[in-house]
Amino acid sequence: MVTDIIYRYKDQVYFNITNKCPCRCTFCIRSHGNSVGDAKNLWLEHEPSLEEIYEAIDAYDFGVCSEVIFCGYGEPTMALEKLIVVSQYMRAHYPFKIRLNTNGLSDLIHKRSTAKEICGAVDSVSISLNMPDAKSYTEIVRPAFGEASFEAMLKFAVDCKKYLEDVRFTVVDVIGEEKVKKSQELADSLGVPLRVRKYSE
């Protein structure tokens, strides 16, 4: 079975380094199919080794590429050590900006503060806010850590802003105008920009 460690969507290249995730979001795109963009299958046969990731990178034709993004059919910070080392490899060999798309639960996953090391490895961090309050967030995201996840995610975002300028929240437009508005108010109160994504993006 062919699986993809690297895939392209529009002019961006994505790194699918793990399928592990502590959340079961009701709108998660991986529940609707096996692939995104030009990928054939993002369900990995096994968690790839560093050597397999390096081989995939070196064999890949990046062509026109604005940035590379850690984002696939799993939460990239579940493979935090690989994420950091692969970022170092990319910076040593390629000119691209590096972004992390994350659920923001890395501190709960690893039971320690992780913002500093993550922000030292990437150029930007995009955090899935998803909902403007803990109750709605927990119902939609269904995190393994329960309602504590919401505050942990907010704290992670604020911590990242200490180390990196380009940090943002995202919500998907399907949550409705009222919740988008409240999400904007929350993001503004924390000093973190908010991006509203269309569901298909």
KEKE-675048 format. One line per field, with one value per residue: residue number from 1; residue in three letters; x, y negated, z of N, C-alpha, C in turn. Coordinates in Angstrom, 3 decimals. Layout:
BEGIN
num NUM, ...
residuo ALA, ...
n_xx X, ...
n_yy Y, ...
n_zz Z, ...
ca_xx X, ...
ca_yy Y, ...
ca_zz Z, ...
c_xx X, ...
c_yy Y, ...
c_zz Z, ...
This chain:
BEGIN
num 1, 2, 3, 4, 5, 6, 7, 8, 9, 10, 11, 12, 13, 14, 15, 16, 17, 18, 19, 20, 21, 22, 23, 24, 25, 26, 27, 28, 29, 30, 31, 32, 33, 34, 35, 36, 37, 38, 39, 40, 41, 42, 43, 44, 45, 46, 47, 48, 49, 50, 51, 52, 53, 54, 55, 56, 57, 58, 59, 60, 61, 62, 63, 64, 65, 66, 67, 68, 69, 70, 71, 72, 73, 74, 75, 76, 77, 78, 79, 80, 81, 82, 83, 84, 85, 86, 87, 88, 89, 90, 91, 92, 93, 94, 95, 96, 97, 98, 99, 100, 101, 102, 103, 104, 105, 106, 107, 108, 109, 110, 111, 112, 113, 114, 115, 116, 117, 118, 119, 120, 121, 122, 123, 124, 125, 126, 127, 128, 129, 130, 131, 132, 133, 134, 135, 136, 137, 138, 139, 140, 141, 142, 143, 144, 145, 146, 147, 148, 149, 150, 151, 152, 153, 154, 155, 156, 157, 158, 159, 160, 161, 162, 163, 164, 165, 166, 167, 168, 169, 170, 171, 172, 173, 174, 175, 176, 177, 178, 179, 180, 181, 182, 183, 184, 185, 186, 187, 188, 189, 190, 191, 192, 193, 194, 195, 196, 197, 198, 199, 200, 201
residuo MET, VAL, THR, ASP, ILE, ILE, TYR, ARG, TYR, LYS, ASP, GLN, VAL, TYR, PHE, ASN, ILE, THR, ASN, LYS, CYS, PRO, CYS, ARG, CYS, THR, PHE, CYS, ILE, ARG, SER, HIS, GLY, ASN, SER, VAL, GLY, ASP, ALA, LYS, ASN, LEU, TRP, LEU, GLU, HIS, GLU, PRO, SER, LEU, GLU, GLU, ILE, TYR, GLU, ALA, ILE, ASP, ALA, TYR, ASP, PHE, GLY, VAL, CYS, SER, GLU, VAL, ILE, PHE, CYS, GLY, TYR, GLY, GLU, PRO, THR, MET, ALA, LEU, GLU, LYS, LEU, ILE, VAL, VAL, SER, GLN, TYR, MET, ARG, ALA, HIS, TYR, PRO, PHE, LYS, ILE, ARG, LEU, ASN, THR, ASN, GLY, LEU, SER, ASP, LEU, ILE, HIS, LYS, ARG, SER, THR, ALA, LYS, GLU, ILE, CYS, GLY, ALA, VAL, ASP, SER, VAL, SER, ILE, SER, LEU, ASN, MET, PRO, ASP, ALA, LYS, SER, TYR, THR, GLU, ILE, VAL, ARG, PRO, ALA, PHE, GLY, GLU, ALA, SER, PHE, GLU, ALA, MET, LEU, LYS, PHE, ALA, VAL, ASP, CYS, LYS, LYS, TYR, LEU, GLU, ASP, VAL, ARG, PHE, THR, VAL, VAL, ASP, VAL, ILE, GLY, GLU, GLU, LYS, VAL, LYS, LYS, SER, GLN, GLU, LEU, ALA, ASP, SER, LEU, GLY, VAL, PRO, LEU, ARG, VAL, ARG, LYS, TYR, SER, GLU
n_xx 0.839, 0.597, 1.721, 1.735, 4.261, 4.916, 3.060, 1.263, -0.701, -2.301, -0.067, 1.522, 3.513, 3.164, 3.972, 3.480, 3.924, 3.068, 0.309, -0.925, -3.147, -4.578, -7.182, -10.637, -12.004, -15.168, -15.455, -13.245, -11.136, -9.984, -11.759, -13.318, -12.096, -9.171, -7.165, -5.667, -5.290, -2.631, -2.004, -1.936, -2.549, -2.899, -2.902, -0.650, 1.448, 3.070, 4.520, 6.678, 10.256, 13.066, 14.940, 13.372, 11.723, 13.607, 14.497, 12.160, 11.874, 14.221, 13.751, 11.640, 10.018, 9.998, 9.439, 7.486, 7.046, 5.770, 5.957, 6.740, 4.786, 4.063, 1.666, -0.773, -2.411, -2.602, -1.596, 1.079, 2.794, 2.670, 4.741, 7.040, 9.901, 10.855, 9.714, 11.161, 13.816, 13.562, 12.819, 15.209, 16.792, 15.550, 16.053, 18.789, 19.145, 17.286, 15.491, 13.019, 10.289, 9.002, 6.128, 4.020, 1.058, -1.211, -3.014, -2.553, -2.162, 0.195, 1.582, 0.042, 0.207, 2.919, 3.384, 4.690, 6.031, 6.172, 6.403, 8.664, 10.718, 9.412, 8.857, 11.412, 12.044, 10.452, 9.008, 6.507, 3.406, 0.330, -2.645, -5.326, -8.101, -10.851, -13.322, -14.990, -15.226, -14.840, -16.726, -18.119, -15.882, -14.887, -16.990, -16.926, -14.253, -13.491, -11.314, -8.751, -7.954, -10.022, -12.018, -9.988, -8.328, -8.939, -8.138, -5.435, -4.661, -5.068, -3.179, -0.834, -0.776, -0.446, 2.018, 3.612, 3.644, 5.510, 7.906, 7.840, 6.934, 5.031, 2.296, -0.835, -4.395, -6.865, -10.141, -12.859, -15.176, -17.666, -18.605, -20.333, -21.578, -21.894, -20.296, -17.861, -17.511, -17.310, -15.034, -13.190, -13.204, -12.155, -9.606, -8.553, -8.441, -6.364, -4.277, -3.607, -3.651, -6.515, -7.495, -10.018, -11.050, -12.234, -14.248, -13.331, -10.646
n_yy 1.203, -2.178, -4.984, -8.395, -10.523, -13.059, -15.628, -17.680, -20.628, -22.921, -25.619, -24.797, -22.656, -19.741, -17.991, -14.814, -13.341, -11.729, -9.673, -9.782, -11.202, -13.178, -13.964, -13.855, -15.300, -16.475, -17.445, -16.599, -16.210, -13.829, -11.876, -11.660, -10.639, -9.201, -10.893, -14.115, -16.953, -16.250, -13.816, -10.250, -8.446, -9.136, -7.709, -6.237, -3.361, -2.675, -4.437, -6.766, -6.503, -8.669, -8.431, -7.534, -9.746, -11.698, -10.570, -10.735, -13.511, -14.272, -13.025, -14.350, -16.561, -19.772, -22.018, -24.844, -26.416, -27.815, -27.518, -25.015, -22.720, -21.293, -19.069, -16.717, -13.581, -13.457, -14.686, -16.783, -17.365, -15.122, -13.649, -15.001, -15.177, -14.207, -16.135, -18.463, -17.746, -17.183, -19.693, -21.055, -19.721, -20.504, -23.281, -23.253, -22.332, -23.336, -26.246, -26.993, -28.517, -27.393, -25.965, -25.120, -23.391, -22.929, -21.339, -22.515, -21.230, -20.274, -20.632, -19.207, -16.691, -16.072, -16.656, -18.918, -22.256, -23.243, -25.222, -26.920, -25.284, -24.348, -26.740, -27.517, -25.864, -26.249, -28.610, -29.729, -29.347, -27.771, -27.526, -25.464, -26.865, -26.469, -26.616, -29.122, -28.724, -26.612, -24.514, -24.201, -23.736, -21.301, -19.573, -19.566, -19.078, -16.890, -16.069, -13.954, -14.754, -16.047, -18.824, -20.453, -20.821, -23.047, -25.446, -24.817, -24.826, -27.547, -28.717, -27.649, -28.974, -31.665, -31.410, -30.721, -33.139, -34.548, -33.766, -33.750, -35.637, -35.176, -33.806, -32.265, -31.859, -29.547, -29.127, -27.213, -28.073, -26.810, -26.789, -28.836, -32.240, -33.640, -32.234, -32.481, -35.232, -35.466, -33.961, -35.590, -37.755, -36.537, -35.775, -38.314, -39.334, -37.907, -38.675, -37.358, -36.780, -35.893, -33.522, -32.839, -29.953, -28.461, -25.554, -23.674, -24.183
n_zz 0.000, -0.896, 0.848, 1.972, 3.029, 2.418, 0.884, -1.480, -1.445, -3.279, -3.457, -1.441, 0.619, 2.509, 5.519, 6.598, 9.311, 11.352, 12.428, 14.792, 17.212, 19.805, 19.706, 18.529, 16.410, 15.361, 12.805, 11.450, 8.695, 8.020, 8.556, 6.400, 4.176, 2.509, 1.732, 0.903, -1.237, -3.456, -2.452, -2.253, -0.242, 3.086, 5.352, 7.270, 6.914, 8.991, 11.778, 10.523, 10.332, 11.142, 9.094, 6.960, 6.621, 5.903, 3.481, 1.982, 1.832, 0.403, -2.001, -3.007, -5.275, -4.833, -6.346, -7.244, -4.296, -1.399, 1.350, 3.832, 5.684, 8.761, 8.967, 8.808, 8.682, 11.461, 14.725, 14.656, 16.867, 18.401, 17.566, 18.509, 18.894, 16.434, 14.755, 15.468, 14.816, 12.082, 11.172, 11.642, 9.797, 7.417, 7.461, 7.173, 4.603, 2.775, 1.489, 2.504, 4.340, 7.484, 8.829, 11.582, 11.919, 14.424, 17.151, 19.513, 21.923, 22.903, 25.338, 27.179, 26.055, 26.375, 28.974, 29.966, 29.488, 26.145, 24.262, 23.800, 22.670, 20.395, 19.016, 18.465, 16.450, 14.231, 11.836, 11.981, 13.777, 13.713, 15.347, 16.201, 17.216, 17.111, 18.736, 20.814, 23.566, 26.476, 26.830, 24.333, 22.733, 23.788, 23.155, 20.374, 19.606, 21.128, 22.915, 24.323, 26.799, 28.062, 29.373, 30.329, 28.252, 26.667, 28.046, 28.269, 25.613, 24.971, 26.678, 25.601, 23.138, 23.947, 25.219, 23.006, 21.652, 23.068, 22.094, 19.331, 16.511, 14.476, 15.144, 15.221, 15.667, 14.413, 13.074, 11.759, 9.250, 9.422, 12.003, 12.482, 12.410, 14.887, 16.741, 15.464, 15.712, 18.536, 18.877, 17.622, 19.390, 21.679, 20.743, 20.192, 22.787, 23.819, 22.304, 19.975, 16.557, 14.505, 12.111, 9.848, 8.398, 5.374, 5.177, 3.317, 3.026
ca_xx 0.000, 1.346, 1.341, 2.443, 4.855, 4.890, 2.041, 1.084, -2.044, -2.071, 1.366, 2.164, 3.911, 2.836, 4.680, 2.589, 4.941, 2.428, -1.151, -1.423, -3.801, -5.354, -8.522, -11.514, -12.841, -16.336, -15.332, -11.906, -11.162, -9.513, -12.898, -14.074, -11.353, -7.805, -6.140, -5.898, -4.361, -2.154, -1.647, -2.701, -3.039, -2.212, -2.867, 0.681, 1.546, 3.712, 5.075, 7.938, 11.519, 13.730, 15.573, 12.322, 11.292, 14.679, 14.467, 10.993, 12.195, 15.241, 13.211, 10.462, 10.202, 9.270, 8.967, 7.002, 6.660, 5.855, 6.376, 6.439, 3.898, 3.820, 0.214, -1.191, -3.515, -2.263, -1.107, 2.533, 3.538, 2.744, 6.086, 7.736, 11.349, 11.042, 9.368, 12.266, 14.991, 13.253, 12.900, 16.641, 17.244, 15.036, 16.774, 20.159, 19.214, 16.286, 15.267, 11.603, 9.739, 8.423, 4.980, 3.373, -0.376, -1.315, -4.179, -2.128, -2.202, 1.517, 1.968, -0.662, 0.744, 4.265, 3.377, 5.661, 5.922, 6.873, 6.352, 9.984, 11.444, 8.678, 9.039, 12.789, 12.197, 9.618, 8.886, 5.157, 2.574, -1.101, -3.281, -6.762, -8.947, -12.074, -14.508, -14.612, -15.409, -14.409, -17.804, -18.293, -14.623, -14.812, -18.007, -16.547, -12.891, -13.462, -9.923, -8.518, -7.658, -11.211, -12.199, -8.721, -7.639, -9.189, -7.237, -4.064, -4.437, -4.922, -1.885, 0.204, -0.745, 0.149, 3.442, 4.287, 3.823, 6.708, 9.095, 7.686, 6.000, 3.960, 1.461, -2.232, -5.466, -7.760, -11.436, -13.471, -16.393, -18.886, -19.074, -21.388, -21.137, -21.842, -19.127, -16.701, -17.389, -16.807, -13.655, -12.400, -13.088, -11.221, -8.272, -8.119, -8.131, -5.088, -3.264, -3.234, -4.509, -7.401, -7.807, -11.216, -10.844, -13.356, -14.173, -12.629, -9.221
ca_yy 0.000, -3.424, -6.019, -9.637, -11.308, -14.437, -15.858, -19.082, -21.180, -24.232, -25.888, -24.485, -21.268, -19.317, -16.828, -13.913, -12.552, -10.824, -9.565, -9.833, -12.454, -13.030, -14.524, -13.213, -16.422, -16.043, -17.887, -16.241, -15.827, -12.458, -10.969, -11.682, -10.038, -8.763, -11.788, -15.543, -17.445, -15.241, -12.580, -9.046, -7.868, -9.737, -6.755, -5.645, -1.937, -2.697, -5.749, -6.780, -6.806, -9.870, -8.102, -7.482, -11.125, -12.349, -10.011, -11.312, -14.917, -14.386, -12.517, -15.127, -17.730, -20.858, -22.928, -26.110, -26.124, -29.018, -27.103, -23.630, -22.752, -20.049, -18.898, -15.559, -12.852, -13.288, -15.893, -16.725, -17.398, -13.772, -13.204, -16.271, -15.076, -14.114, -17.446, -19.392, -17.309, -17.350, -21.132, -21.379, -19.174, -21.378, -24.562, -23.033, -21.916, -23.959, -27.652, -27.263, -28.803, -26.194, -26.241, -24.026, -23.416, -22.110, -21.511, -23.300, -20.432, -19.672, -20.625, -18.095, -15.455, -15.798, -16.947, -19.983, -23.372, -22.896, -26.339, -27.463, -24.406, -24.328, -28.019, -27.568, -24.939, -26.632, -30.054, -30.163, -28.337, -27.956, -26.725, -25.278, -27.317, -25.691, -27.131, -30.209, -28.427, -25.256, -23.531, -23.960, -23.168, -19.902, -18.836, -19.477, -18.541, -15.616, -15.772, -12.906, -15.368, -16.668, -20.277, -21.128, -21.029, -24.389, -26.397, -24.441, -25.289, -29.004, -29.009, -27.321, -30.061, -32.836, -31.095, -30.796, -34.558, -35.032, -33.324, -33.797, -36.689, -34.667, -32.815, -32.599, -30.900, -29.342, -28.464, -26.858, -28.888, -26.046, -26.923, -29.847, -33.627, -34.051, -31.642, -33.115, -36.544, -35.265, -33.488, -36.779, -38.513, -35.804, -35.906, -39.698, -39.520, -37.234, -39.250, -36.379, -36.944, -34.791, -33.288, -32.044, -29.121, -27.758, -24.147, -22.898, -24.520
ca_zz 0.000, -0.980, 1.807, 1.697, 4.101, 1.915, -0.137, -1.871, -1.613, -3.891, -3.594, -0.172, 0.796, 3.864, 6.053, 7.336, 10.023, 12.311, 12.380, 16.166, 17.587, 21.031, 19.498, 17.546, 15.991, 14.598, 11.419, 10.962, 7.280, 7.819, 8.699, 5.146, 3.075, 2.768, 1.203, 0.660, -2.258, -4.403, -1.749, -2.581, 1.011, 4.225, 6.459, 7.239, 7.265, 10.304, 12.083, 9.772, 11.009, 10.628, 7.819, 5.949, 6.380, 5.132, 2.123, 1.309, 1.567, -0.637, -3.266, -3.377, -6.137, -4.191, -7.392, -6.693, -2.915, -0.576, 2.683, 4.176, 6.840, 9.483, 9.069, 8.031, 9.303, 12.866, 15.378, 14.509, 18.129, 18.947, 17.176, 18.721, 18.658, 14.981, 14.197, 15.700, 14.058, 10.659, 10.927, 11.560, 8.515, 6.366, 7.499, 6.723, 3.209, 1.906, 1.839, 2.758, 5.659, 8.086, 9.693, 12.294, 12.184, 15.625, 18.017, 20.662, 23.150, 23.095, 26.757, 27.820, 25.484, 26.884, 30.412, 30.228, 28.551, 24.899, 23.307, 23.471, 21.743, 19.138, 18.322, 17.999, 15.329, 13.090, 11.594, 12.342, 14.427, 13.512, 16.393, 15.971, 18.316, 16.850, 19.424, 21.705, 24.985, 26.817, 26.650, 22.898, 22.254, 24.192, 22.410, 18.958, 19.441, 21.836, 23.264, 25.314, 28.089, 28.608, 29.303, 30.615, 26.974, 26.131, 28.707, 27.923, 24.245, 25.024, 27.308, 24.621, 22.160, 24.602, 25.411, 21.713, 21.307, 23.766, 21.380, 17.880, 16.112, 13.618, 15.816, 14.940, 15.876, 13.278, 13.240, 10.483, 9.120, 9.670, 13.386, 12.508, 12.567, 16.284, 17.376, 14.834, 16.355, 19.895, 18.730, 17.324, 20.635, 22.534, 20.154, 20.407, 24.207, 24.085, 21.434, 18.954, 15.376, 14.161, 10.696, 9.621, 7.227, 4.766, 5.562, 2.300, 2.997
c_xx 0.874, 0.818, 2.234, 2.957, 4.811, 3.809, 1.894, -0.396, -1.864, -0.562, 2.121, 2.423, 3.767, 3.606, 3.740, 3.461, 4.364, 0.925, -1.764, -2.041, -4.623, -6.789, -9.303, -12.511, -13.983, -16.234, -14.010, -11.970, -10.745, -10.625, -13.699, -13.339, -9.927, -6.745, -6.633, -4.909, -3.947, -1.744, -2.529, -3.329, -2.225, -2.260, -1.569, 0.638, 2.168, 4.209, 6.464, 9.145, 12.091, 14.333, 14.542, 11.808, 12.334, 14.667, 13.299, 11.233, 13.139, 14.751, 12.089, 10.830, 9.363, 8.751, 8.631, 6.440, 6.838, 6.300, 6.085, 5.741, 3.810, 2.316, -0.168, -2.379, -3.179, -1.803, 0.416, 3.312, 3.481, 4.103, 7.042, 9.229, 11.652, 10.767, 10.547, 13.487, 14.764, 13.283, 14.350, 17.214, 16.798, 15.810, 18.198, 20.253, 18.297, 15.959, 13.863, 11.313, 9.049, 7.290, 4.502, 1.890, -0.631, -2.638, -3.821, -2.091, -0.865, 1.930, 1.296, -0.127, 2.048, 4.442, 4.481, 5.418, 6.764, 6.991, 7.734, 10.701, 10.742, 8.935, 10.473, 13.013, 11.448, 9.550, 7.511, 4.383, 1.110, -1.842, -4.783, -7.542, -10.282, -13.350, -14.089, -14.781, -15.143, -15.481, -17.985, -17.064, -14.573, -15.802, -17.589, -15.220, -12.755, -12.030, -9.813, -8.321, -8.854, -11.199, -10.931, -7.972, -7.783, -8.232, -5.783, -3.702, -4.248, -3.569, -0.733, 0.344, -0.078, 1.647, 4.208, 4.562, 5.039, 7.962, 9.041, 6.640, 4.794, 3.250, 0.015, -3.159, -6.186, -9.081, -11.957, -14.843, -17.689, -19.394, -20.147, -20.866, -20.968, -20.602, -17.831, -16.444, -16.807, -15.357, -12.717, -12.171, -12.096, -9.793, -7.712, -7.705, -6.791, -3.952, -2.754, -4.166, -5.348, -7.591, -9.029, -11.054, -12.173, -13.161, -13.334, -11.129, -8.406
c_yy -1.252, -4.397, -7.235, -10.300, -12.783, -14.547, -17.354, -19.429, -22.621, -24.484, -25.622, -22.991, -20.899, -18.058, -16.047, -12.937, -11.616, -10.781, -9.638, -11.199, -12.233, -13.548, -13.704, -14.267, -15.952, -16.394, -17.470, -15.670, -14.375, -11.437, -10.852, -11.039, -9.733, -9.774, -13.220, -15.975, -16.343, -13.930, -11.422, -8.451, -8.448, -8.863, -5.967, -4.164, -1.766, -4.117, -5.833, -7.124, -8.108, -9.600, -8.070, -8.883, -11.864, -11.872, -10.595, -12.765, -15.041, -13.905, -13.394, -16.320, -18.871, -21.885, -24.298, -25.820, -27.378, -28.705, -25.626, -23.636, -21.368, -19.948, -17.716, -14.908, -12.502, -14.622, -15.863, -16.696, -16.064, -13.148, -14.396, -16.204, -14.989, -15.458, -18.408, -19.023, -17.486, -18.837, -21.578, -20.895, -20.069, -22.698, -24.420, -22.795, -22.661, -25.377, -27.991, -27.689, -27.535, -26.588, -24.965, -24.312, -22.444, -22.320, -22.247, -22.537, -19.769, -19.609, -19.474, -16.751, -15.070, -16.131, -17.925, -21.109, -23.077, -24.071, -26.806, -26.593, -24.326, -25.600, -28.218, -26.733, -25.363, -28.150, -30.594, -28.993, -28.712, -26.984, -26.658, -25.663, -26.573, -26.253, -28.187, -29.936, -26.949, -24.206, -23.173, -23.285, -21.664, -19.048, -18.591, -18.749, -17.153, -15.184, -14.714, -13.473, -16.101, -18.189, -21.060, -21.475, -22.459, -25.414, -26.091, -24.928, -26.802, -29.390, -28.737, -28.442, -31.302, -32.617, -31.206, -32.244, -35.157, -34.774, -33.526, -34.833, -36.131, -33.488, -33.214, -31.479, -30.698, -28.762, -28.169, -27.535, -28.145, -26.180, -28.007, -31.230, -34.038, -33.506, -32.170, -34.473, -36.418, -34.765, -34.656, -37.609, -37.855, -35.953, -37.306, -39.923, -38.907, -37.770, -38.302, -36.552, -35.690, -34.725, -32.399, -31.287, -28.603, -26.266, -23.315, -23.137, -23.565
c_zz 0.000, 0.081, 1.585, 2.973, 3.715, 0.849, -0.382, -1.930, -2.047, -3.970, -2.296, -0.055, 2.266, 4.253, 6.973, 8.116, 11.081, 12.053, 13.775, 16.465, 18.854, 20.899, 18.468, 17.073, 15.094, 13.124, 10.785, 9.544, 7.075, 8.012, 7.410, 3.971, 3.462, 2.363, 1.077, -0.413, -3.202, -3.731, -2.215, -1.325, 2.171, 5.475, 6.371, 7.612, 8.646, 10.545, 11.438, 10.637, 10.452, 9.257, 6.694, 5.612, 5.554, 3.687, 1.328, 0.934, 0.381, -1.999, -3.798, -4.253, -5.572, -5.197, -6.827, -5.301, -2.077, 0.846, 2.845, 5.529, 7.468, 9.733, 8.205, 8.690, 10.753, 13.423, 15.383, 15.823, 18.875, 18.620, 17.322, 18.427, 17.162, 14.324, 14.306, 14.855, 12.557, 10.291, 10.789, 10.228, 7.362, 6.322, 6.987, 5.223, 2.243, 2.390, 2.334, 4.194, 6.165, 9.027, 10.369, 12.408, 13.333, 16.354, 19.306, 21.982, 23.480, 24.561, 27.509, 27.330, 26.168, 28.363, 30.824, 29.240, 27.310, 23.929, 22.871, 22.449, 20.387, 18.343, 17.852, 16.754, 14.077, 12.960, 11.949, 12.938, 14.224, 14.432, 16.164, 17.227, 18.291, 17.463, 20.452, 23.196, 25.228, 26.531, 25.173, 22.304, 22.559, 23.419, 20.970, 18.758, 20.059, 22.195, 24.357, 26.711, 28.699, 28.529, 29.621, 29.334, 26.471, 26.738, 28.386, 26.525, 24.205, 25.610, 26.348, 23.600, 22.732, 24.823, 24.097, 21.305, 21.997, 22.941, 19.869, 17.516, 15.368, 14.279, 15.575, 15.399, 14.549, 13.777, 11.838, 10.414, 9.432, 11.107, 13.525, 12.873, 14.028, 16.985, 16.748, 15.483, 17.763, 19.883, 18.453, 18.588, 21.590, 22.030, 20.386, 21.859, 24.587, 23.217, 20.374, 17.756, 15.112, 12.655, 10.607, 8.318, 6.677, 5.016, 4.589, 2.314, 3.854
